[in-house]
Amino acid sequence: MDIFDSLDSFLKRLRSRATVDPVRDWLVLLSVSMIALVGIIVWNVWTFSTVAAGGTIGTSATKAPMVFDNSSLDTIHAIFEKRATEEAKYMTGTYRFADPSQ
């Protein structure tokens, strides 16, 4: 509770000293926005030029040796072969079905 009390007293002191000046507030808002916009533009230009030159952003990844398991590839080929044979059965007329939309 002590933190909230000190925060509340700090905010009360800020509000009591603050004068309403819309021109100043808008200038501060626009200045901060322009600084943020310039920062974003500079960041994007730097990023683009770095990547366009072939560089990387951050640390470059280390190349690990490729570890490939042919058994998983054989399983995938078997699944696609089964699908192809089922599709062929529909195309050749082995399977017949009634289309309910007809």
N, CA, C and O atoms as CSV, one atom per row, in Angstrom:
chain,resi,resn,atom,element,x,y,z
A,1,MET,N,N,0.815,-1.191,0.000
A,1,MET,CA,C,0.000,0.000,0.000
A,1,MET,C,C,0.854,1.249,0.000
A,1,MET,O,O,0.434,2.291,-0.503
A,2,ASP,N,N,2.042,1.157,0.556
A,2,ASP,CA,C,2.913,2.318,0.646
A,2,ASP,C,C,3.314,2.827,-0.740
A,2,ASP,O,O,3.451,4.032,-0.948
A,3,ILE,N,N,3.498,1.907,-1.680
A,3,ILE,CA,C,3.869,2.300,-3.043
A,3,ILE,C,C,2.733,3.081,-3.685
A,3,ILE,O,O,2.967,4.100,-4.335
A,4,PHE,N,N,1.505,2.609,-3.506
A,4,PHE,CA,C,0.364,3.296,-4.101
A,4,PHE,C,C,0.159,4.675,-3.478
A,4,PHE,O,O,-0.231,5.618,-4.167
A,5,ASP,N,N,0.421,4.794,-2.169
A,5,ASP,CA,C,0.278,6.097,-1.507
A,5,ASP,C,C,1.307,7.088,-2.039
A,5,ASP,O,O,0.987,8.248,-2.299
A,6,SER,N,N,2.538,6.627,-2.199
A,6,SER,CA,C,3.572,7.534,-2.708
A,6,SER,C,C,3.315,7.892,-4.166
A,6,SER,O,O,3.573,9.022,-4.582
A,7,LEU,N,N,2.813,6.949,-4.935
A,7,LEU,CA,C,2.475,7.230,-6.325
A,7,LEU,C,C,1.320,8.228,-6.404
A,7,LEU,O,O,1.333,9.136,-7.235
A,8,ASP,N,N,0.340,8.057,-5.548
A,8,ASP,CA,C,-0.804,8.966,-5.534
A,8,ASP,C,C,-0.372,10.383,-5.143
A,8,ASP,O,O,-0.837,11.357,-5.736
A,9,SER,N,N,0.500,10.500,-4.164
A,9,SER,CA,C,0.969,11.835,-3.764
A,9,SER,C,C,1.805,12.473,-4.865
A,9,SER,O,O,1.741,13.685,-5.074
A,10,PHE,N,N,2.590,11.660,-5.572
A,10,PHE,CA,C,3.377,12.182,-6.689
A,10,PHE,C,C,2.475,12.704,-7.797
A,10,PHE,O,O,2.727,13.771,-8.356
A,11,LEU,N,N,1.429,11.959,-8.115
A,11,LEU,CA,C,0.505,12.397,-9.164
A,11,LEU,C,C,-0.253,13.653,-8.749
A,11,LEU,O,O,-0.536,14.505,-9.592
A,12,LYS,N,N,-0.587,13.784,-7.470
A,12,LYS,CA,C,-1.260,14.995,-6.996
A,12,LYS,C,C,-0.352,16.212,-7.125
A,12,LYS,O,O,-0.812,17.292,-7.495
A,13,ARG,N,N,0.941,16.045,-6.819
A,13,ARG,CA,C,1.878,17.160,-6.967
A,13,ARG,C,C,2.033,17.551,-8.431
A,13,ARG,O,O,2.146,18.734,-8.751
A,14,LEU,N,N,2.039,16.555,-9.327
A,14,LEU,CA,C,2.141,16.881,-10.744
A,14,LEU,C,C,0.907,17.639,-11.233
A,14,LEU,O,O,1.023,18.599,-11.995
A,15,ARG,N,N,-0.268,17.206,-10.795
A,15,ARG,CA,C,-1.501,17.859,-11.228
A,15,ARG,C,C,-1.626,19.266,-10.667
A,15,ARG,O,O,-2.159,20.147,-11.342
A,16,SER,N,N,-1.156,19.494,-9.472
A,16,SER,CA,C,-1.309,20.815,-8.868
A,16,SER,C,C,-0.415,21.847,-9.549
A,16,SER,O,O,-0.787,23.017,-9.634
A,17,ARG,N,N,0.762,21.433,-10.038
A,17,ARG,CA,C,1.671,22.361,-10.694
A,17,ARG,C,C,1.404,22.501,-12.187
A,17,ARG,O,O,1.890,23.447,-12.807
A,18,ALA,N,N,0.660,21.603,-12.766
A,18,ALA,CA,C,0.444,21.607,-14.208
A,18,ALA,C,C,-0.545,22.690,-14.594
A,18,ALA,O,O,-1.636,22.797,-14.034
A,19,THR,N,N,-0.136,23.482,-15.559
A,19,THR,CA,C,-1.054,24.475,-16.114
A,19,THR,C,C,-1.517,23.970,-17.463
A,19,THR,O,O,-0.783,23.281,-18.170
A,20,VAL,N,N,-2.726,24.317,-17.805
A,20,VAL,CA,C,-3.292,23.861,-19.064
A,20,VAL,C,C,-2.768,24.766,-20.180
A,20,VAL,O,O,-3.064,25.960,-20.212
A,21,ASP,N,N,-2.000,24.193,-21.079
A,21,ASP,CA,C,-1.461,24.927,-22.216
A,21,ASP,C,C,-1.558,24.013,-23.443
A,21,ASP,O,O,-0.641,23.234,-23.705
A,22,PRO,N,N,-2.657,24.103,-24.193
A,22,PRO,CA,C,-2.859,23.188,-25.319
A,22,PRO,C,C,-1.796,23.321,-26.401
A,22,PRO,O,O,-1.425,22.324,-27.021
A,23,VAL,N,N,-1.301,24.529,-26.640
A,23,VAL,CA,C,-0.285,24.700,-27.675
A,23,VAL,C,C,0.985,23.949,-27.298
A,23,VAL,O,O,1.565,23.251,-28.131
A,24,ARG,N,N,1.417,24.087,-26.054
A,24,ARG,CA,C,2.603,23.379,-25.579
A,24,ARG,C,C,2.397,21.870,-25.651
A,24,ARG,O,O,3.292,21.134,-26.066
A,25,ASP,N,N,1.208,21.411,-25.242
A,25,ASP,CA,C,0.926,19.981,-25.246
A,25,ASP,C,C,0.963,19.414,-26.664
A,25,ASP,O,O,1.505,18.333,-26.896
A,26,TRP,N,N,0.371,20.166,-27.622
A,26,TRP,CA,C,0.383,19.705,-29.011
A,26,TRP,C,C,1.800,19.728,-29.573
A,26,TRP,O,O,2.183,18.822,-30.314
A,27,LEU,N,N,2.573,20.739,-29.236
A,27,LEU,CA,C,3.954,20.783,-29.712
A,27,LEU,C,C,4.777,19.629,-29.155
A,27,LEU,O,O,5.578,19.028,-29.870
A,28,VAL,N,N,4.579,19.328,-27.898
A,28,VAL,CA,C,5.282,18.182,-27.303
A,28,VAL,C,C,4.845,16.890,-27.985
A,28,VAL,O,O,5.683,16.050,-28.315
A,29,LEU,N,N,3.552,16.725,-28.197
A,29,LEU,CA,C,3.035,15.520,-28.843
A,29,LEU,C,C,3.583,15.380,-30.257
A,29,LEU,O,O,4.037,14.304,-30.648
A,30,LEU,N,N,3.542,16.467,-31.024
A,30,LEU,CA,C,4.047,16.409,-32.394
A,30,LEU,C,C,5.560,16.207,-32.433
A,30,LEU,O,O,6.067,15.499,-33.304
A,31,SER,N,N,6.277,16.816,-31.508
A,31,SER,CA,C,7.731,16.633,-31.464
A,31,SER,C,C,8.095,15.186,-31.157
A,31,SER,O,O,8.963,14.606,-31.808
A,32,VAL,N,N,7.439,14.617,-30.181
A,32,VAL,CA,C,7.707,13.213,-29.838
A,32,VAL,C,C,7.325,12.300,-31.003
A,32,VAL,O,O,8.027,11.332,-31.295
A,33,SER,N,N,6.219,12.610,-31.661
A,33,SER,CA,C,5.798,11.801,-32.811
A,33,SER,C,C,6.807,11.901,-33.947
A,33,SER,O,O,7.132,10.893,-34.574
A,34,MET,N,N,7.304,13.097,-34.219
A,34,MET,CA,C,8.284,13.270,-35.290
A,34,MET,C,C,9.600,12.559,-34.954
A,34,MET,O,O,10.218,11.955,-35.831
A,35,ILE,N,N,10.023,12.627,-33.709
A,35,ILE,CA,C,11.244,11.917,-33.304
A,35,ILE,C,C,11.058,10.413,-33.472
A,35,ILE,O,O,11.964,9.721,-33.937
A,36,ALA,N,N,9.890,9.909,-33.096
A,36,ALA,CA,C,9.611,8.474,-33.259
A,36,ALA,C,C,9.578,8.104,-34.735
A,36,ALA,O,O,10.111,7.064,-35.119
A,37,LEU,N,N,8.960,8.939,-35.569
A,37,LEU,CA,C,8.884,8.666,-37.003
A,37,LEU,C,C,10.273,8.665,-37.633
A,37,LEU,O,O,10.585,7.787,-38.437
A,38,VAL,N,N,11.102,9.628,-37.280
A,38,VAL,CA,C,12.465,9.666,-37.808
A,38,VAL,C,C,13.238,8.432,-37.347
A,38,VAL,O,O,13.990,7.844,-38.124
A,39,GLY,N,N,13.058,8.042,-36.099
A,39,GLY,CA,C,13.723,6.836,-35.602
A,39,GLY,C,C,13.300,5.593,-36.355
A,39,GLY,O,O,14.132,4.745,-36.676
A,40,ILE,N,N,12.026,5.480,-36.638
A,40,ILE,CA,C,11.515,4.313,-37.377
A,40,ILE,C,C,12.062,4.309,-38.795
A,40,ILE,O,O,12.468,3.264,-39.303
A,41,ILE,N,N,12.077,5.480,-39.440
A,41,ILE,CA,C,12.588,5.559,-40.810
A,41,ILE,C,C,14.072,5.204,-40.853
A,41,ILE,O,O,14.507,4.450,-41.724
A,42,VAL,N,N,14.848,5.746,-39.916
A,42,VAL,CA,C,16.281,5.432,-39.880
A,42,VAL,C,C,16.491,3.938,-39.644
A,42,VAL,O,O,17.348,3.327,-40.283
A,43,TRP,N,N,15.730,3.355,-38.747
A,43,TRP,CA,C,15.848,1.915,-38.472
A,43,TRP,C,C,15.531,1.102,-39.726
A,43,TRP,O,O,16.254,0.159,-40.047
A,44,ASN,N,N,14.458,1.457,-40.438
A,44,ASN,CA,C,14.077,0.702,-41.634
A,44,ASN,C,C,15.098,0.864,-42.751
A,44,ASN,O,O,15.388,-0.098,-43.462
A,45,VAL,N,N,15.646,2.058,-42.920
A,45,VAL,CA,C,16.664,2.258,-43.950
A,45,VAL,C,C,17.912,1.458,-43.609
A,45,VAL,O,O,18.499,0.824,-44.486
A,46,TRP,N,N,18.326,1.479,-42.346
A,46,TRP,CA,C,19.494,0.705,-41.939
A,46,TRP,C,C,19.258,-0.789,-42.146
A,46,TRP,O,O,20.132,-1.496,-42.649
A,47,THR,N,N,18.082,-1.263,-41.761
A,47,THR,CA,C,17.761,-2.686,-41.917
A,47,THR,C,C,17.763,-3.071,-43.389
A,47,THR,O,O,18.325,-4.101,-43.762
A,48,PHE,N,N,17.136,-2.250,-44.226
A,48,PHE,CA,C,17.087,-2.562,-45.654
A,48,PHE,C,C,18.480,-2.577,-46.256
A,48,PHE,O,O,18.822,-3.487,-47.012
A,49,SER,N,N,19.283,-1.579,-45.929
A,49,SER,CA,C,20.627,-1.529,-46.511
A,49,SER,C,C,21.489,-2.690,-46.025
A,49,SER,O,O,22.308,-3.207,-46.785
A,50,THR,N,N,21.320,-3.104,-44.782
A,50,THR,CA,C,22.078,-4.234,-44.264
A,50,THR,C,C,21.692,-5.524,-44.973
A,50,THR,O,O,22.556,-6.304,-45.373
A,51,VAL,N,N,20.389,-5.746,-45.127
A,51,VAL,CA,C,19.921,-6.976,-45.770
A,51,VAL,C,C,20.228,-6.952,-47.264
A,51,VAL,O,O,20.587,-7.979,-47.841
A,52,ALA,N,N,20.088,-5.774,-47.897
A,52,ALA,CA,C,20.379,-5.668,-49.328
A,52,ALA,C,C,21.856,-5.921,-49.614
A,52,ALA,O,O,22.206,-6.403,-50.692
A,53,ALA,N,N,22.719,-5.601,-48.659
A,53,ALA,CA,C,24.152,-5.833,-48.833
A,53,ALA,C,C,24.543,-7.271,-48.507
A,53,ALA,O,O,25.717,-7.628,-48.606
A,54,GLY,N,N,23.583,-8.093,-48.124
A,54,GLY,CA,C,23.874,-9.495,-47.837
A,54,GLY,C,C,24.149,-9.774,-46.380
A,54,GLY,O,O,24.527,-10.892,-46.030
A,55,GLY,N,N,23.973,-8.799,-45.529
A,55,GLY,CA,C,24.219,-8.995,-44.104
A,55,GLY,C,C,23.019,-9.619,-43.408
A,55,GLY,O,O,21.985,-9.885,-44.021
A,56,THR,N,N,23.184,-9.843,-42.126
A,56,THR,CA,C,22.097,-10.392,-41.326
A,56,THR,C,C,21.790,-9.443,-40.179
A,56,THR,O,O,22.655,-8.695,-39.723
A,57,ILE,N,N,20.575,-9.485,-39.730
A,57,ILE,CA,C,20.155,-8.701,-38.577
A,57,ILE,C,C,20.309,-9.598,-37.357
A,57,ILE,O,O,19.736,-10.687,-37.317
A,58,GLY,N,N,21.052,-9.171,-36.393
A,58,GLY,CA,C,21.291,-9.994,-35.213
A,58,GLY,C,C,22.429,-10.955,-35.463
A,58,GLY,O,O,23.265,-10.735,-36.339
A,59,THR,N,N,22.454,-12.019,-34.690
A,59,THR,CA,C,23.518,-13.000,-34.838
A,59,THR,C,C,23.186,-13.940,-35.983
A,59,THR,O,O,22.035,-14.344,-36.154
A,60,SER,N,N,24.187,-14.282,-36.754
A,60,SER,CA,C,23.951,-15.189,-37.874
A,60,SER,C,C,23.835,-16.617,-37.348
A,60,SER,O,O,24.505,-16.998,-36.388
A,61,ALA,N,N,22.998,-17.374,-37.976
A,61,ALA,CA,C,22.754,-18.746,-37.558
A,61,ALA,C,C,23.934,-19.625,-37.960
A,61,ALA,O,O,24.517,-19.460,-39.032
A,62,THR,N,N,24.264,-20.544,-37.093
A,62,THR,CA,C,25.323,-21.489,-37.432
A,62,THR,C,C,24.717,-22.592,-38.278
A,62,THR,O,O,23.571,-22.991,-38.074
A,63,LYS,N,N,25.482,-23.069,-39.207
A,63,LYS,CA,C,24.975,-24.108,-40.099
A,63,LYS,C,C,25.249,-25.478,-39.474
A,63,LYS,O,O,26.397,-25.882,-39.289
A,64,ALA,N,N,24.189,-26.155,-39.167
A,64,ALA,CA,C,24.302,-27.485,-38.592
A,64,ALA,C,C,24.228,-28.497,-39.730
A,64,ALA,O,O,23.595,-28.234,-40.752
A,65,PRO,N,N,24.852,-29.621,-39.567
A,65,PRO,CA,C,24.757,-30.641,-40.617
A,65,PRO,C,C,23.322,-31.137,-40.742
A,65,PRO,O,O,22.593,-31.267,-39.759
A,66,MET,N,N,22.948,-31.406,-41.974
A,66,MET,CA,C,21.591,-31.873,-42.227
A,66,MET,C,C,21.413,-33.289,-41.689
A,66,MET,O,O,22.175,-34.195,-42.026
A,67,VAL,N,N,20.417,-33.460,-40.864
A,67,VAL,CA,C,20.077,-34.773,-40.342
A,67,VAL,C,C,18.755,-35.142,-40.979
A,67,VAL,O,O,17.726,-34.526,-40.703
A,68,PHE,N,N,18.790,-36.159,-41.840
A,68,PHE,CA,C,17.600,-36.513,-42.585
A,68,PHE,C,C,17.317,-37.987,-42.419
A,68,PHE,O,O,18.204,-38.831,-42.544
A,69,ASP,N,N,16.072,-38.276,-42.136
A,69,ASP,CA,C,15.656,-39.652,-41.925
A,69,ASP,C,C,14.815,-40.084,-43.115
A,69,ASP,O,O,13.732,-39.543,-43.337
A,70,ASN,N,N,15.301,-41.053,-43.884
A,70,ASN,CA,C,14.584,-41.508,-45.076
A,70,ASN,C,C,13.332,-42.288,-44.737
A,70,ASN,O,O,12.439,-42.395,-45.578
A,71,SER,N,N,13.234,-42.832,-43.544
A,71,SER,CA,C,12.051,-43.626,-43.203
A,71,SER,C,C,10.803,-42.738,-43.146
A,71,SER,O,O,9.717,-43.170,-43.533
A,72,SER,N,N,10.955,-41.502,-42.665
A,72,SER,CA,C,9.801,-40.606,-42.647
A,72,SER,C,C,9.397,-40.228,-44.061
A,72,SER,O,O,8.207,-40.090,-44.346
A,73,LEU,N,N,10.353,-40.061,-44.939
A,73,LEU,CA,C,10.048,-39.756,-46.336
A,73,LEU,C,C,9.349,-40.934,-47.009
A,73,LEU,O,O,8.432,-40.737,-47.806
A,74,ASP,N,N,9.774,-42.148,-46.695
A,74,ASP,CA,C,9.117,-43.336,-47.246
A,74,ASP,C,C,7.676,-43.438,-46.757
A,74,ASP,O,O,6.790,-43.836,-47.513
A,75,THR,N,N,7.441,-43.083,-45.508
A,75,THR,CA,C,6.080,-43.101,-44.961
A,75,THR,C,C,5.194,-42.100,-45.700
A,75,THR,O,O,4.044,-42.401,-46.019
A,76,ILE,N,N,5.724,-40.927,-45.966
A,76,ILE,CA,C,4.950,-39.905,-46.683
A,76,ILE,C,C,4.646,-40.369,-48.101
A,76,ILE,O,O,3.532,-40.178,-48.589
A,77,HIS,N,N,5.629,-40.979,-48.769
A,77,HIS,CA,C,5.395,-41.503,-50.119
A,77,HIS,C,C,4.317,-42.584,-50.105
A,77,HIS,O,O,3.486,-42.637,-51.012
A,78,ALA,N,N,4.320,-43.433,-49.100
A,78,ALA,CA,C,3.309,-44.491,-49.008
A,78,ALA,C,C,1.921,-43.898,-48.823
A,78,ALA,O,O,0.958,-44.393,-49.409
A,79,ILE,N,N,1.802,-42.857,-48.026
A,79,ILE,CA,C,0.499,-42.216,-47.819
A,79,ILE,C,C,-0.014,-41.630,-49.123
A,79,ILE,O,O,-1.189,-41.788,-49.453
A,80,PHE,N,N,0.858,-40.950,-49.875
A,80,PHE,CA,C,0.425,-40.365,-51.135
A,80,PHE,C,C,0.102,-41.420,-52.180
A,80,PHE,O,O,-0.774,-41.210,-53.019
A,81,GLU,N,N,0.799,-42.557,-52.141
A,81,GLU,CA,C,0.470,-43.650,-53.065
A,81,GLU,C,C,-0.909,-44.215,-52.757
A,81,GLU,O,O,-1.674,-44.513,-53.674
A,82,LYS,N,N,-1.237,-44.367,-51.473
A,82,LYS,CA,C,-2.572,-44.851,-51.099
A,82,LYS,C,C,-3.648,-43.873,-51.565
A,82,LYS,O,O,-4.689,-44.287,-52.074
A,83,ARG,N,N,-3.398,-42.594,-51.393
A,83,ARG,CA,C,-4.361,-41.591,-51.847
A,83,ARG,C,C,-4.526,-41.633,-53.362
A,83,ARG,O,O,-5.635,-41.487,-53.876
A,84,ALA,N,N,-3.425,-41.832,-54.069
A,84,ALA,CA,C,-3.493,-41.885,-55.530
A,84,ALA,C,C,-4.284,-43.096,-56.001
A,84,ALA,O,O,-5.038,-43.006,-56.969
A,85,THR,N,N,-4.117,-44.240,-55.319
A,85,THR,CA,C,-4.881,-45.427,-55.725
A,85,THR,C,C,-6.360,-45.243,-55.427
A,85,THR,O,O,-7.200,-45.689,-56.209
A,86,GLU,N,N,-6.704,-44.594,-54.309
A,86,GLU,CA,C,-8.112,-44.325,-54.012
A,86,GLU,C,C,-8.710,-43.363,-55.033
A,86,GLU,O,O,-9.853,-43.534,-55.458
A,87,GLU,N,N,-7.943,-42.360,-55.422
A,87,GLU,CA,C,-8.440,-41.415,-56.425
A,87,GLU,C,C,-8.638,-42.117,-57.763
A,87,GLU,O,O,-9.599,-41.837,-58.479
A,88,ALA,N,N,-7.739,-43.022,-58.094
A,88,ALA,CA,C,-7.870,-43.766,-59.350
A,88,ALA,C,C,-9.119,-44.631,-59.334
A,88,ALA,O,O,-9.761,-44.795,-60.371
A,89,LYS,N,N,-9.476,-45.183,-58.193
A,89,LYS,CA,C,-10.680,-46.004,-58.107
A,89,LYS,C,C,-11.929,-45.170,-58.376
A,89,LYS,O,O,-12.880,-45.668,-58.977
A,90,TYR,N,N,-11.941,-43.923,-57.945
A,90,TYR,CA,C,-13.071,-43.050,-58.237
A,90,TYR,C,C,-13.092,-42.672,-59.715
A,90,TYR,O,O,-14.158,-42.599,-60.326
A,91,MET,N,N,-11.916,-42.433,-60.286
A,91,MET,CA,C,-11.836,-41.996,-61.674
A,91,MET,C,C,-12.185,-43.128,-62.642
A,91,MET,O,O,-12.811,-42.880,-63.673
A,92,THR,N,N,-11.792,-44.361,-62.328
A,92,THR,CA,C,-12.047,-45.481,-63.235
A,92,THR,C,C,-13.441,-46.056,-63.083
A,92,THR,O,O,-13.873,-46.844,-63.925
A,93,GLY,N,N,-14.147,-45.690,-62.048
A,93,GLY,CA,C,-15.507,-46.182,-61.875
A,93,GLY,C,C,-15.610,-47.358,-60.938
A,93,GLY,O,O,-16.697,-47.918,-60.794
A,94,THR,N,N,-14.531,-47.763,-60.291
A,94,THR,CA,C,-14.590,-48.852,-59.323
A,94,THR,C,C,-15.506,-48.462,-58.172
A,94,THR,O,O,-16.332,-49.256,-57.722
A,95,TYR,N,N,-15.351,-47.246,-57.710
A,95,TYR,CA,C,-16.241,-46.717,-56.680
A,95,TYR,C,C,-17.323,-45.895,-57.367
A,95,TYR,O,O,-17.046,-45.105,-58.269
A,96,ARG,N,N,-18.564,-46.096,-56.924
A,96,ARG,CA,C,-19.658,-45.279,-57.425
A,96,ARG,C,C,-20.317,-44.608,-56.225
A,96,ARG,O,O,-20.462,-45.200,-55.156
A,97,PHE,N,N,-20.704,-43.377,-56.434
A,97,PHE,CA,C,-21.381,-42.690,-55.368
A,97,PHE,C,C,-22.482,-41.832,-55.973
A,97,PHE,O,O,-22.412,-41.397,-57.122
A,98,ALA,N,N,-23.497,-41.608,-55.155
A,98,ALA,CA,C,-24.611,-40.781,-55.592
A,98,ALA,C,C,-24.385,-39.364,-55.096
A,98,ALA,O,O,-24.172,-39.136,-53.905
A,99,ASP,N,N,-24.433,-38.421,-56.018
A,99,ASP,CA,C,-24.245,-37.031,-55.669
A,99,ASP,C,C,-25.587,-36.476,-55.207
A,99,ASP,O,O,-26.514,-36.401,-56.013
A,100,PRO,N,N,-25.728,-36.085,-53.940
A,100,PRO,CA,C,-27.011,-35.617,-53.451
A,100,PRO,C,C,-27.423,-34.260,-54.031
A,100,PRO,O,O,-28.589,-33.879,-53.930
A,101,SER,N,N,-26.512,-33.550,-54.616
A,101,SER,CA,C,-26.866,-32.250,-55.176
A,101,SER,C,C,-27.467,-32.366,-56.569
A,101,SER,O,O,-27.987,-31.382,-57.094
A,102,GLN,N,N,-27.407,-33.546,-57.180
A,102,GLN,CA,C,-27.944,-33.743,-58.543
A,102,GLN,C,C,-29.395,-34.113,-58.502
A,102,GLN,O,O,-30.010,-34.316,-59.548
